[in-house]
């Protein structure tokens, strides 16, 4: 599900179509996402990137990071080499989705 470039569609995919846990499941069985939509920030301009870096560096001691890229399936000129497309930075109460392709 790499539809993150279209912000509105991504929001629909990630929040409105996610199935809730089964009714017999307890909270301890699932990692809960306790963020509001407003806590998820799409970063695709240099100004937004600077704001994100400033917010993270001033207000948080811990950071989670993940990268997403299109798999090459070994059929490219450089098998095993894939350029990162999306950088995800997560702090306790916010997530920053950084569009590397647009910023590049």
Protein Blocks (a to p, Z undefined) as FASTA:
>chain_A
ZZklmmmlmmmmmmmmpccddfkbcfklpccdfbdfklpccdfbfklmmmmmmmmmmmpc
bdcdddddddeklpafbghiacdfbdcdddfkbccdddfklmZZ
